[in-house]
Each structure stands twice: as C-alpha cells, then as structure tokens.
Amino acid sequence: MATDVVSDAAPLFRRTVRLATSHGPVERATLKLSALGVCEAFLNGHEVSDELLIPGWTSYEWRLRYRELDVTDMVTDTLTVAIILGNGWYRGRLGWGEGAAPYGDELAAYAELKVLYSDGYEEAFVTDASWKSHDGPVTANDLYDGQSIDARRNATDWMYPEYDDREWAGVHILEVDQRILTPYIGPPIRRQEEITPRSVTSSPSGSTIVDFGQNLVGWVRVKVSGPEGSIVTLRHSEVLEAGEVCVRPLRTAHATDHFTLSGGDDVFEPTFTFHGFRYVEVTGLPENVDVAADGTFTAVVVGSDLSRTGTFRCSNPLLNRLHDNIVWSMRGNFVDVPTDCPQRDERLGWTGDLSVFAPTAAYLYDVKDFLRDWLQDLSIEQAHQGGIVPVVIPDVLKRMTTAGLPPVDSTAIWGDAAVWVPWALWSAYGDPVVLEESFDSMAAHVRRVRSLLAPSGLWDGSLQFGDWLDPDSDPAQPWAAKADPGVVATASAYRSAIITSQTAQILHRSSEYDEFADMALRLREAFRENYVQNQRIHSDCTTAYSLAIMFGILEPDELSWAGQRLAELVDQSGYKISTGFAGTPFINDALTLTGHTNTAYQLLLQQHCPSWLYPVTMGATTVWERWDSMLPDGSVNPGEMTSFNHYALGAVADWMHRIVGGITPLEPGYRRILFSPQPGGELTWAESELTTPHGKAKIRWAKTPGGFEVDLTVPTGTTAILRLPGRSDIELQPGTHSINSKTAESPALEMATGSVPGASS
C-alpha cells in the first residue's frame, strides 16, 4: 500500500483490528513486514523490533526481502498496527554525479499480521485499502543527505486504537509481484553501541564541534530543549581541516540533520539515515543547552548484527590500533550491503573491495549468512547481464546515465568476487551450501572470462581496473598502475578457474571439473609463455611477483628467484607500499612463502607514507581509501576520491591472523587447524582467538629470556598441528596445551597438556 498524500514527509500508516474472541487464547502471532523503502512498525505504540531500515537493500527488481517477527507477547484484543516509511535505498539518492534513477517513485508498505488461536483457528490482517495514511514528523530523509524531524509533529497518539483518524487520507494498492518476496538470509541492521563525546570545542568560525573520538557509522541522538520552532543542525564529517569539519570528501552528500524543536524536552534520533563521521558541527543550539552534559549528544553506532568471532593483539601498540581500525572499517561498511565507503555520495557494494577482504571479514565476524545474502544479489544481477558480474552489487550503475565509466564487461578482481567470496566462506566455515548456491554463478563468470581471452590465451584485451590505486600512479588515474593489467587479469583468471574446478570436484560435478581444470592449465601456460622469462615476470613490479607466487603460477623451483626479486623490489621501495588493490592483499604472504618473512614484517611496520601504519601515526581510527588520504601536514588529500573509511587495504589483517597470530585452517571450517606463528619485527608476543564452527581456537606466543612459549587451545572435534620455525611439527588433540622451547638453539620442546570438556588429549 502507498499513501494518497502527496508530500516529501515520511508517511504514516495505521489500521486498528479486533481479534476473534471465540477461539481461545492466542497461541502465536507473527508480523510479516516489508517495504518499497524502509520501515518501522509498532503495535499499540510499542516498536515491534529493534531492527533498523527493514527490509534493507537488495536487487529490488528481482528480490524484496521481508522480516517475520514474533509479536505474540504484544497482542491484545484490539490492536493498532502502525508503520512509518522512509526512502532508504529504494527511493533515496544512490551513486554520484546525477545519481541513479530510483527503483520506484512511490514508497509502499507490506504487512501481514497472522494470529493462531488455541483451537487451531488462524486469521490474518494484511495491508489493504482499509488503512489510513498521513504526514509524519520526518519531513525529509535520505541516506546521503540526512534527515529532518519536526518535533512539533511528534505525537504518538496515532499509534493507539482510540485515536480518531477520520481526517487522515486513504491509501492505494501497488501491484507488486509476490514472487519476488523472499525471507532474509543475513542478519538485520541494529544499534550496536553508543559513544559519548571525547570533547566539545569551538571551531575558528565559531561553530560547536563535537568529537566522538572514533570514525563510526550511525547517527547522533540529541536531547535538547529550547524555543518552539528553532532548528538545531548537525553536519557530519570524518576529519577536521584547519579546525573546521571537512566535508569536501563527501562530494555532493550533505550528511546533515535538521531538528525542529517543540518548545518542550525533545529527543531526536534520525533512524532513516546514517552517516560516516567522527566529528559533528552543531549550529542553532539554544543558549541554555549544556553541550557537554551527559546525554546531550550520543553517537549511535549501527550496522548489520554480526557476531564477532576473531580477535588479535600483539606487543606493538601501532599494530593493535591498525587492527582496531580494520575492525571499525568493516563494521561501518557492513550495513546490510558490504560497501566501499559509508560517507560520501557512493556507498555501493563494490565487488573488488570484497574480493580481497572476504578472508579477513570471515575471520573477524560470522559473515556466512550476510555474504550468502549478498551473493544471491550478485548471482541474479549477473544472470540478467549475460554472465557479467557487475562491479557493484546491487547494480545501480545500470541505473545511472552519468556514471563516468565506459561499458564494463567482466573485470579481474571485481568480477572474481563471484568465485573468491564463496571460496573464502567455504574455507572459513566448511559449509558446502554456499558452494552449491554459488556454483552456477562461479561457472558463469569463468566462462565469460574465457570468451574474452585473446588468441594468445591471455586476458589482456578488455577494460580492467587492474592494480587499482597503485601509490606510484597518477592520483587522477588510479587505474594506471605499474603492473600490466593483462598480468593482473590473466593471473586472476587462473585463480578463479582453479577455484571453480576445485568447487566442481567438491560438488561431484566431474564434467565441470574437467572443463575448468583444462581452462586453468591453458591460462597458466599462456601466462608463463608470455610473462615469465629469464627469471623475471613482465612489469617487474611487486604486484606481478606477488600474484604469480601466491596463485601457483610458478614452478616450485622458480619460487626462489621470484621471492628474491620481490624482496629486492620491496627493499628498493624503502619498505613502503608499492602495490594497489590487486597486489596489496597478497604481498606479505608471497614474501613469507618464499622465505622473506622479515621483509614482510618490515613492510608491515613501516610508518612513513605509503604504509599501513602511516595513517595510524596520523590519528586514523579506520582504514583509509588512499594511503595519503591525509597529508603529513594535516591537510586532506585534494583528490576527489578521498575516503577515510575503506576496508579494502585492511586485507593485510588476514596475514596478521595467520602469520603473526598463527591460526590457519588446514581443512575448510577449521576441522584441522594449523598453529604456526612466525615471529618477527621485534614483536615479543602475540595472541589470537577464533570462534570456529567447532569452538574456540586460541593461541598466545611470547618470547622469553630462555626461549619461546606457546599456549593454545584446540577445539573439541578438531585436531591441530603446531609448527614453529626450525622445529618439527607436533600433532595436537583437542584441549589446552603449553609448549616451551627452553633455548632458541635447542630443538627440544617441553609440552604440558590439559583438556577441554568432552575431549581427550
């Protein structure tokens, strides 16, 4: 149903129903809820759920999710069902420039209250033409631009049965194909935590600046009283420049909330928008407001309700802050869709970012269902584009007339999300369902790539993003990397073909296994014939060697010279980052695999720009899009594409978890675990913990005056191998274990073993 009121305000809907009284007590009551837009629902004035922005963002043309909520404890004989609708992703602004055409011009709500009585009788009340609608207190709302709330219209009496709605307008029914309705697979969006201001100061221009001390995603709840009709305005930014909020990186996103006071005690919470911010500029505050008082300003952190599974800590505080920044960037960008950034006029589900970050994400949080849901959209968008994986999911670029991009066919790294993301989930959780659901998409992508190969067998003739954001490239041309895009694309195609063939083998699809194994063989041969000569790989840059080493393109006896050359190039760079999107996730592993772990540590611990720790030294609390998003003098990078919250370059955490912390799956889902920390970089201790599908795996290692100590826990139902540098492998059964090497030179190990409930050691 849609409102008959023509207005920019978020519409209100209500209907009062009376339950049957002749069928005994209510056994169960559920409310099914969806919207073209986003919605909040109430029963007799009580919010039915703490979930936000229902039903989130999907490829609305083919998938519209619904929530089914248990409201048994909320029903009474007479019930008023109330719904508020916001624009959300459906009718809000998406994309940059002129933006994308909205999915639809009218917002609409769908609700079904189903009641089961003790005698088995069931009745249902659905959204139909009997509902009433009206304007509400939310006078404007947009995810990019912010929300306006007029507290003078903030009464809630309309949510109750006794309210007289005769002056309200009617509704009309929109025809929607019921077959596109689908239940959530992933978790809902919820409030995650609240943060109080670190400081409240005045800017050089005289504005009030509230600093929450953490770049976050959500909104600010404001408690304020003042003259009726006065307006308090909040403008959000990630950073300050010259003491003022720096909104230039937001491009056209206004990120501004307006609150009109009622004259009494008001509480404003703009739940139909969200912002990426650390700082808020506040104007229009009444003079009597104590801006520093507890509760006046509270940052509400929102995001998809993911369970934290993995942690990491070590003896280096800068690395700990880096890891925290990676976690915060993931949290801020996992808001129903895994986006590139949460603040500017973009916030799209770029496939390349997730391709490289998925293993890190699957360690830090339980993202199996979150990403399974997103992969459903990827698959359906791909199916409607001839096997091409769009570079953003859901694909709004197809709705944009001025995206600034030429027609894009399948692309390496970005398109490879169809293959790499399901494989990362399989590795982390060991659940074949994600492979079964994704296999057709994986195969379609690899086949599309095969159709684009040149007669030479290389993937070098179509538009590629390549080693995007190579720090040595022209900032205005982020695709112009040192690595030949054909090297990146052909190596990536090989990896995708190998993974798809392995997936076919797991799923007992023998013909597809043969098909993709043969394709992989041909890609490897083409790469080697064209790009590997005289102990050099074409482009002779760090990304080229990193991909060739890690994707298995080189022969075992070639790893030595390739690793040596990679280490030389890292040394020539001054141990600064010289890779872009394609190479950065793999370079540390390539160095480690070829015996240059110390070089990898030097790269990780570098503090001069470009490096992972440079932003940390500049006070960053999230991962930046560019290594120099903020320049050493504290000014903001003048480039148009400058975000301070991008998780992609945080993919290094995967290496930190496995090599520094020391937890790696030997079998999908961690049924067998490798504990193999490789200390370096003057670290004296590190600890990592992971909630696997079988229970918690833990490890803590520390250097001691006499040698090296390791304490670890092997979950029930698993087995493990402990592999320490220079030592023989040790097989471990479920339980707790303490291992001590008394001296660095002695191969002798002392081991004390405990147990966990239900397991023997």
Secondary structure as UniProt FT lines:
FT   STRAND          2..3
FT   STRAND          11..18
FT   STRAND          26..36
FT   STRAND          38..43
FT   TURN            44..45
FT   STRAND          46..47
FT   TURN            60..62
FT   STRAND          64..70
FT   HELIX           72..74
FT   STRAND          78..86
FT   HELIX           88..91
FT   TURN            97..98
FT   STRAND          108..117
FT   TURN            118..119
FT   STRAND          122..126
FT   TURN            129..130
FT   STRAND          132..135
FT   STRAND          138..142
FT   TURN            143..145
FT   STRAND          146..150
FT   HELIX           151..153
FT   HELIX           157..159
FT   TURN            161..162
FT   TURN            166..167
FT   STRAND          171..172
FT   HELIX           178..180
FT   STRAND          181..183
FT   STRAND          189..195
FT   STRAND          199..202
FT   TURN            204..205
FT   STRAND          208..225
FT   TURN            228..229
FT   STRAND          231..237
FT   STRAND          240..241
FT   TURN            242..243
FT   STRAND          244..245
FT   HELIX           248..250
FT   TURN            251..252
FT   STRAND          256..260
FT   STRAND          265..268
FT   TURN            271..272
FT   STRAND          275..283
FT   TURN            287..288
FT   TURN            291..292
FT   TURN            294..296
FT   STRAND          297..304
FT   STRAND          310..314
FT   HELIX           317..333
FT   HELIX           351..364
FT   HELIX           368..383
FT   TURN            384..387
FT   HELIX           397..399
FT   TURN            412..416
FT   HELIX           417..429
FT   HELIX           433..452
FT   TURN            455..456
FT   TURN            468..469
FT   TURN            471..472
FT   TURN            475..476
FT   TURN            478..479
FT   HELIX           485..506
FT   TURN            507..508
FT   HELIX           510..531
FT   STRAND          532..533
FT   TURN            534..535
FT   STRAND          536..537
FT   TURN            538..539
FT   HELIX           542..550
FT   TURN            551..552
FT   HELIX           556..558
FT   HELIX           559..572
FT   TURN            573..574
FT   TURN            581..583
FT   HELIX           584..593
FT   TURN            594..595
FT   HELIX           597..605
FT   HELIX           613..617
FT   TURN            618..619
FT   TURN            627..628
FT   TURN            632..633
FT   HELIX           648..651
FT   HELIX           652..655
FT   HELIX           656..661
FT   STRAND          663..665
FT   HELIX           668..670
FT   STRAND          672..675
FT   TURN            681..682
FT   STRAND          685..692
FT   TURN            693..694
FT   STRAND          695..704
FT   TURN            705..706
FT   STRAND          707..714
FT   TURN            716..717
FT   STRAND          719..722
FT   TURN            725..726
FT   STRAND          730..732
FT   STRAND          735..741
FT   STRAND          750..753
FT   TURN            757..758
//
